[in-house]
């Protein structure tokens, strides 16, 4: 690539550059140039050094990749991390999580919990996340202030929830927030009907109409457990995904979270409607909810992204670790060691996530013209040696503690492992104070 006519704000010189698109490529000794928050140059190191740049950053022993995209979570639930462990999903929800939310969740809880989640995610290499939790306006303000990128999914249930007296109230708030943030460079608003068993046909049809009018995404837990699917079949003789298809919700903007139960008919419906599936392997494992057949979906042409779910059921927001679990689990479920190889796993955590959220034109791969959402992983440590394929080492041998630098739209949010906009000691102290209150040790 010829020397750009414009000077660079930032030139990065990693040992390895993994663009993700084209697939399977690793560029050794290349540079990446950023100007006005966008990638404007990718080329060999010798060419890169000819560019004028306000800042040149050598990244020896580091792998530069697109920022990771956490396609599903409940950010503020970091404050419930470890509150009720080792329980099945419905027991966990009905007897522990929902009562705790009813007692504790307010605007302060969402503010502090979302800040904690954003900080944890930035430190783990995540540049964009999808959040589905109460008081979404508060969460969007925290995203705006932090510099990270996000999709805010408005939670909608048939009964009152913290911050919304009814489904209609939640939908109204969602429409208002969508309008407020329509032109925000880093935040998209989606509609988040909780699950087929908590939202009836009437409200689902309202959501479908509004999402179509606004060209907004729909983000929903679907087929999370065998019990959920069987209960629906027993009660209505219809699988939940088929019901959503009948109601017209499925399509390219539909984001189906979990999907641990997939029949041949379900698969055909996913393919035909061009939905995305968001795989949350560790939460599904911990709650014994089942296994999403990732390789089967991938081979059928379904776009599969990866998410951590909330920290109350994971218990971390570690997308790199989640992606390794996804790769290993995919092999066991498919009965094939070649299923979901390391390069495809990284693609699932980056470009596939961007496609799921409808932002693949902006982020998800390192391409000229895209936003400079970047993460540098340090592979120089003892546990990564020797390096034959740096992407394999990243997925199978590297933890999130190797994340050294992170940029969103060219702005540094992490420098040498240190947060640039958030105060880590303060976040820890605030979280500990919430823990004392919630556990009853603050009296």
C-alpha positions as CSV (number, residue, x, y, z in Angstrom):
1,X,0.0,0.0,0.0
2,X,1.4,3.4,-0.9
3,X,2.3,6.0,1.8
4,X,-0.9,7.8,2.8
5,X,-1.1,11.4,1.8
6,X,-2.2,12.4,5.2
7,X,-0.2,12.2,8.4
8,X,-1.2,9.7,11.1
9,X,-2.3,10.4,14.6
10,X,-1.0,7.0,15.7
11,X,1.2,4.3,14.2
12,X,1.2,0.9,15.8
13,X,4.0,-1.6,15.1
14,X,3.1,-5.0,16.5
15,X,5.0,-8.2,15.9
16,X,1.8,-9.8,14.6
17,X,-1.3,-8.2,13.1
18,X,-4.5,-10.3,12.7
19,X,-7.0,-8.5,10.5
20,X,-9.7,-11.3,10.9
21,X,-10.9,-10.3,7.4
22,X,-9.6,-11.9,5.2
23,X,-10.0,-15.0,7.3
24,X,-7.0,-16.9,8.6
25,X,-4.4,-14.3,7.9
26,X,-1.6,-13.3,10.2
27,X,0.6,-10.4,9.1
28,X,4.1,-10.4,10.6
29,X,6.0,-7.1,11.0
30,X,3.3,-4.9,9.7
31,X,2.1,-1.5,10.9
32,X,-1.3,0.0,11.3
33,X,-2.0,3.7,11.0
34,X,-4.9,5.6,12.7
35,X,-6.2,9.0,11.8
36,X,-9.4,10.7,13.2
37,X,-10.3,7.5,14.9
38,X,-10.2,5.3,11.8
39,X,-7.8,2.9,10.3
40,X,-6.2,4.6,7.3
41,X,-3.1,2.4,6.7
42,X,-2.1,-1.3,7.0
43,X,1.2,-2.3,5.4
44,X,4.7,-3.7,5.9
45,X,6.8,-2.2,8.7
46,X,9.2,-0.6,6.2
47,X,6.3,1.2,4.5
48,X,4.7,2.1,7.8
49,X,7.9,3.8,9.0
50,X,7.8,6.1,6.0
51,X,4.5,7.6,7.3
52,X,4.5,10.7,9.4
53,X,2.9,10.1,12.7
54,X,2.2,12.2,15.8
55,X,2.7,9.0,17.9
56,X,4.6,5.8,17.1
57,X,4.0,2.9,19.4
58,X,6.3,-0.2,19.1
59,X,4.5,-3.3,20.3
60,X,7.2,-6.0,20.4
61,X,6.0,-9.5,21.1
62,X,2.4,-8.4,20.8
63,X,-0.5,-9.5,18.6
64,X,-2.8,-6.7,17.4
65,X,-6.4,-7.7,16.7
66,X,-9.8,-6.1,16.4
67,X,-11.3,-5.4,19.8
68,X,-13.3,-8.3,21.3
69,X,-17.1,-8.0,21.1
70,X,-19.2,-9.4,24.0
71,X,-22.5,-9.9,22.3
72,X,-24.6,-10.7,25.4
73,X,-24.5,-9.7,29.0
74,X,-26.2,-7.9,31.9
75,X,-23.6,-5.4,32.9
76,X,-24.8,-4.2,36.3
77,X,-25.2,-7.8,37.5
78,X,-21.5,-7.6,38.3
79,X,-22.7,-6.5,41.8
80,X,-24.4,-9.9,42.2
81,X,-21.3,-11.8,41.2
82,X,-21.2,-15.0,43.3
83,X,-24.5,-14.2,45.1
84,X,-26.2,-17.5,44.3
85,X,-24.0,-20.1,42.7
86,X,-24.4,-23.8,41.8
87,X,-28.2,-23.7,41.1
88,X,-30.3,-24.6,38.1
89,X,-31.6,-21.6,36.0
90,X,-35.2,-21.3,37.1
91,X,-34.3,-21.9,40.8
92,X,-31.5,-19.3,40.5
93,X,-33.8,-16.8,38.8
94,X,-37.1,-17.2,40.8
95,X,-35.7,-17.8,44.3
96,X,-32.5,-15.7,44.3
97,X,-31.9,-13.3,41.4
98,X,-35.4,-11.8,40.9
99,X,-35.9,-11.2,44.6
100,X,-32.5,-9.7,44.9
101,X,-33.2,-7.4,41.9
102,X,-36.5,-6.4,43.4
103,X,-34.8,-5.4,46.6
104,X,-31.6,-3.8,45.4
105,X,-31.7,-2.6,41.8
106,X,-32.1,1.1,41.4
107,X,-30.3,3.8,39.4
108,X,-27.3,3.8,41.7
109,X,-27.0,0.1,41.5
110,X,-27.0,0.2,37.7
111,X,-24.6,3.1,37.6
112,X,-22.0,1.4,39.8
113,X,-22.5,-2.1,38.5
114,X,-22.2,-0.9,34.9
115,X,-19.0,1.0,35.6
116,X,-17.5,-2.1,37.2
117,X,-18.5,-4.2,34.2
118,X,-17.1,-1.7,31.7
119,X,-13.8,-1.6,33.5
120,X,-13.5,-5.4,33.7
121,X,-14.4,-5.7,30.0
122,X,-11.8,-3.1,28.9
123,X,-9.1,-4.7,30.9
124,X,-10.0,-8.0,29.2
125,X,-9.7,-6.7,25.6
126,X,-13.4,-6.0,25.0
127,X,-14.1,-2.8,23.0
128,X,-17.9,-3.4,22.5
129,X,-20.5,-5.1,24.5
130,X,-24.3,-5.7,24.4
131,X,-26.1,-4.9,27.6
132,X,-29.7,-6.0,28.6
133,X,-30.5,-4.7,32.0
134,X,-32.8,-2.4,34.0
135,X,-32.5,1.4,33.8
136,X,-31.0,1.3,30.3
137,X,-30.7,5.1,30.2
138,X,-28.4,5.0,33.1
139,X,-26.3,2.3,31.5
140,X,-26.1,4.3,28.3
141,X,-24.8,7.3,30.2
142,X,-22.0,5.1,31.7
143,X,-21.1,3.8,28.2
144,X,-21.0,7.4,26.9
145,X,-18.7,8.6,29.6
146,X,-16.3,5.6,29.5
147,X,-15.5,5.7,25.8
148,X,-16.4,2.0,25.1
149,X,-18.9,0.9,22.4
150,X,-22.2,-0.8,23.2
151,X,-25.6,-2.0,22.2
152,X,-28.2,-1.2,24.9
153,X,-31.1,-3.6,24.7
154,X,-34.2,-2.4,26.5
155,X,-35.5,-5.1,28.8
156,X,-39.2,-5.8,28.3
157,X,-41.3,-8.3,30.4
158,X,-45.0,-8.7,30.9
159,X,-44.8,-7.7,34.5
160,X,-43.3,-4.7,36.3
161,X,-39.5,-4.5,36.5
162,X,-37.1,-2.0,38.2
163,X,-37.5,1.2,36.3
164,X,-40.5,0.3,34.2
165,X,-44.1,-0.2,35.6
166,X,-45.2,-2.2,32.6
167,X,-44.2,-3.6,29.2
168,X,-45.7,-0.5,27.6
169,X,-43.7,1.8,29.9
170,X,-40.5,-0.1,29.0
171,X,-41.3,0.1,25.3
172,X,-42.0,3.9,25.6
173,X,-38.7,4.4,27.3
174,X,-37.0,2.4,24.7
175,X,-38.4,4.5,21.8
176,X,-37.4,7.6,23.6
177,X,-33.8,6.4,24.3
178,X,-33.5,5.2,20.7
179,X,-34.4,8.7,19.5
180,X,-32.0,10.3,21.9
181,X,-29.1,8.1,20.8
182,X,-29.9,7.7,17.1
183,X,-26.8,9.6,16.0
184,X,-24.5,8.5,18.8
185,X,-21.2,7.2,17.3
186,X,-20.7,4.4,19.8
187,X,-24.1,3.4,21.2
188,X,-27.0,1.5,19.5
189,X,-30.3,0.9,21.1
190,X,-32.1,-2.4,20.6
191,X,-35.3,-3.9,22.1
192,X,-34.9,-6.8,24.5
193,X,-38.0,-8.9,25.2
194,X,-36.6,-11.1,28.0
195,X,-37.7,-14.5,26.8
196,X,-40.6,-16.4,25.2
197,X,-41.9,-17.5,28.6
198,X,-41.9,-13.9,30.1
199,X,-43.4,-12.0,27.1
200,X,-46.8,-12.8,25.6
201,X,-47.8,-12.6,21.9
202,X,-49.4,-9.1,22.3
203,X,-46.3,-7.4,23.5
204,X,-44.0,-9.4,21.1
205,X,-46.2,-8.1,18.2
206,X,-45.9,-4.5,19.5
207,X,-42.1,-4.9,19.7
208,X,-41.9,-6.3,16.2
209,X,-43.8,-3.4,14.7
210,X,-41.7,-0.8,16.5
211,X,-38.4,-2.5,15.7
212,X,-39.4,-2.6,12.0
213,X,-40.4,1.1,12.0
214,X,-37.1,2.1,13.7
215,X,-34.9,-0.5,12.0
216,X,-33.8,-1.6,15.5
217,X,-32.5,-5.0,16.6
218,X,-34.4,-7.4,18.8
219,X,-32.2,-9.2,21.4
220,X,-33.8,-12.1,23.3
221,X,-33.0,-15.2,25.4
222,X,-34.3,-18.1,23.3
223,X,-34.2,-21.9,23.9
224,X,-31.9,-21.5,26.9
225,X,-32.9,-24.8,28.4
226,X,-34.6,-28.1,27.4
227,X,-37.2,-27.4,30.1
228,X,-38.2,-24.0,28.5
229,X,-38.7,-25.7,25.1
230,X,-40.6,-28.7,26.5
231,X,-42.8,-26.5,28.7
232,X,-43.8,-24.5,25.6
233,X,-44.5,-27.6,23.6
234,X,-46.6,-29.1,26.4
235,X,-48.6,-25.9,26.8
236,X,-49.0,-24.7,23.2
237,X,-47.7,-27.6,21.0
238,X,-45.3,-25.1,19.5
239,X,-41.5,-24.6,20.0
240,X,-40.6,-21.0,21.1
241,X,-38.5,-20.3,18.0
242,X,-41.4,-21.4,15.8
243,X,-43.7,-19.1,17.7
244,X,-41.3,-16.2,17.2
245,X,-41.2,-17.0,13.5
246,X,-45.0,-17.1,13.3
247,X,-45.2,-13.7,15.0
248,X,-42.7,-12.3,12.4
249,X,-39.9,-11.4,14.8
250,X,-37.2,-13.5,13.2
251,X,-34.9,-11.8,10.6
252,X,-31.4,-10.4,10.1
253,X,-32.0,-8.0,13.1
254,X,-33.0,-10.7,15.5
255,X,-30.3,-11.8,18.0
256,X,-31.1,-15.2,19.6
257,X,-29.2,-15.7,22.8
258,X,-28.3,-19.2,24.1
259,X,-30.1,-21.6,21.6
260,X,-28.9,-24.7,23.4
261,X,-31.8,-26.7,21.9
262,X,-31.9,-26.8,18.1
263,X,-34.0,-29.3,16.1
264,X,-33.7,-29.7,12.4
265,X,-36.8,-27.4,12.1
266,X,-35.2,-24.8,14.3
267,X,-32.0,-24.8,12.2
268,X,-34.0,-24.4,9.0
269,X,-35.8,-21.5,10.5
270,X,-32.6,-19.8,11.7
271,X,-31.0,-20.2,8.2
272,X,-34.1,-19.1,6.4
273,X,-34.6,-16.0,8.5
274,X,-30.9,-15.1,8.7
275,X,-30.9,-14.6,12.5
276,X,-27.8,-14.4,14.5
277,X,-27.1,-16.7,17.5
278,X,-25.2,-15.6,20.5
279,X,-23.4,-18.5,22.3
280,X,-22.8,-18.1,26.1
281,X,-21.0,-21.4,26.8
282,X,-19.8,-20.8,30.4
283,X,-23.1,-19.6,31.7
284,X,-24.8,-22.5,30.0
285,X,-22.3,-24.9,31.5
286,X,-22.6,-23.4,35.0
287,X,-26.4,-23.5,35.0
288,X,-26.4,-26.9,33.3
289,X,-28.6,-25.4,30.6
290,X,-27.2,-27.4,27.6
291,X,-24.9,-27.0,24.7
292,X,-25.3,-24.7,21.7
293,X,-24.3,-26.8,18.6
294,X,-21.9,-24.1,17.3
295,X,-20.2,-26.1,14.5
296,X,-23.5,-27.3,13.1
297,X,-24.8,-23.7,13.0
298,X,-21.6,-22.5,11.5
299,X,-21.6,-25.1,8.7
300,X,-25.2,-24.3,8.0
301,X,-24.3,-20.7,7.4
302,X,-25.7,-19.2,10.6
303,X,-23.8,-16.2,12.1
304,X,-22.7,-17.2,15.6
305,X,-21.3,-14.7,18.1
306,X,-20.1,-15.2,21.6
307,X,-21.2,-13.6,24.9
308,X,-20.3,-13.9,28.6
309,X,-23.9,-13.5,29.9
310,X,-24.0,-11.7,33.3
311,X,-21.4,-12.0,36.0
312,X,-24.0,-13.5,38.3
313,X,-24.1,-16.7,36.2
314,X,-20.6,-16.9,34.7
315,X,-19.0,-15.4,37.0
316,X,-16.7,-13.2,34.9
317,X,-16.8,-11.0,31.9
318,X,-13.8,-12.6,30.3
319,X,-14.5,-12.9,26.6
320,X,-11.1,-14.3,25.7
321,X,-11.7,-17.2,28.2
322,X,-15.2,-17.5,27.0
323,X,-13.9,-17.9,23.4
324,X,-11.5,-20.6,24.5
325,X,-14.3,-22.5,26.2
326,X,-16.5,-22.1,23.1
327,X,-13.7,-23.6,20.9
328,X,-13.2,-26.5,23.2
329,X,-16.9,-27.2,23.8
330,X,-17.6,-27.0,20.0
331,X,-15.2,-29.8,19.4
332,X,-16.7,-32.0,22.1
333,X,-20.3,-31.3,21.0
334,X,-19.5,-31.9,17.3
335,X,-17.3,-34.9,18.1
336,X,-14.6,-33.4,15.9
337,X,-11.2,-32.0,16.8
338,X,-11.4,-29.7,13.7
339,X,-14.6,-27.9,14.8
340,X,-14.3,-24.2,15.6
341,X,-10.5,-23.8,15.1
342,X,-8.6,-20.9,16.7
343,X,-9.0,-18.5,13.8
344,X,-12.7,-19.1,13.5
345,X,-13.0,-18.7,17.3
346,X,-11.4,-15.3,17.1
347,X,-13.7,-14.4,14.2
348,X,-16.7,-15.4,16.4
349,X,-15.5,-13.0,19.1
350,X,-14.9,-10.1,16.7
351,X,-16.4,-9.9,13.3
352,X,-19.3,-12.3,14.0
353,X,-20.2,-10.2,17.0
354,X,-20.1,-7.0,14.9
355,X,-22.5,-8.7,12.4
356,X,-24.8,-9.7,15.1
357,X,-25.1,-6.2,16.4
358,X,-25.4,-4.7,12.9
359,X,-22.1,-2.8,13.1
360,X,-19.9,-4.9,10.9
361,X,-19.3,-1.9,8.5
362,X,-17.7,0.0,11.4
363,X,-15.9,-2.6,13.5
364,X,-15.0,-6.3,13.9
365,X,-12.0,-6.5,11.6
366,X,-8.8,-4.5,10.9
367,X,-9.6,-2.9,7.5
368,X,-8.9,0.5,6.1
369,X,-11.9,2.7,6.6
370,X,-13.1,1.0,9.7
371,X,-13.0,2.4,13.2
372,X,-9.8,1.9,15.1
373,X,-11.2,-0.5,17.8
374,X,-8.1,-2.4,18.6
375,X,-6.5,-4.6,21.3
376,X,-2.9,-5.6,21.8
377,X,-2.2,-8.9,23.5
378,X,1.3,-9.5,24.9
379,X,2.4,-13.0,23.8
380,X,6.0,-12.5,25.0
381,X,5.5,-14.4,28.3
382,X,6.8,-17.8,29.3
383,X,3.4,-19.5,29.0
384,X,3.1,-18.5,25.3
385,X,6.4,-19.9,24.1
386,X,7.3,-21.1,21.5
387,X,4.9,-19.5,19.1
388,X,4.1,-21.4,15.9
389,X,0.7,-19.8,15.3
390,X,0.0,-16.7,17.4
391,X,-3.7,-17.0,17.0
392,X,-3.6,-20.5,18.4
393,X,-1.5,-19.3,21.3
394,X,-4.0,-16.4,21.9
395,X,-7.0,-18.7,22.0
396,X,-5.6,-21.7,23.8
397,X,-2.7,-20.5,25.9
398,X,-3.4,-16.8,26.8
399,X,-5.4,-15.2,29.6
400,X,-6.9,-11.8,29.7
401,X,-4.1,-10.6,31.9
402,X,-2.0,-10.4,28.7
403,X,-4.2,-7.5,27.4
404,X,-1.8,-4.5,27.4
405,X,-3.4,-1.8,25.3
406,X,-6.9,-1.1,24.0
407,X,-8.3,1.7,21.8
408,X,-11.9,2.5,20.8
409,X,-12.2,4.8,17.8
410,X,-8.5,5.4,18.1
411,X,-8.8,6.7,21.7
412,X,-6.7,4.7,24.3
413,X,-8.9,3.2,27.1
414,X,-6.1,1.0,28.4
415,X,-2.4,1.8,28.5
416,X,0.1,-0.8,29.7
417,X,-2.8,-2.6,31.5
418,X,-4.0,0.6,33.2
419,X,-7.4,2.1,32.7
420,X,-7.2,5.6,31.3
421,X,-10.7,6.9,32.1
422,X,-11.9,4.9,35.0
423,X,-10.4,4.8,38.6
424,X,-9.9,1.1,39.5
425,X,-9.4,1.6,43.3
426,X,-12.6,3.6,43.4
427,X,-14.5,0.9,41.5
428,X,-13.3,-1.8,43.8
429,X,-14.2,0.2,46.9
430,X,-17.7,0.9,45.6
431,X,-18.3,-2.8,44.6
432,X,-17.1,-3.9,48.1
433,X,-19.5,-1.4,49.7
434,X,-22.4,-2.9,47.7
435,X,-21.3,-6.4,48.7
436,X,-21.5,-5.5,52.3
437,X,-25.0,-4.0,51.9
438,X,-26.4,-6.9,49.9
439,X,-24.9,-9.5,52.3
440,X,-26.2,-7.7,55.3
441,X,-22.8,-7.0,56.7
442,X,-23.1,-3.2,56.5
443,X,-25.3,-2.8,59.6
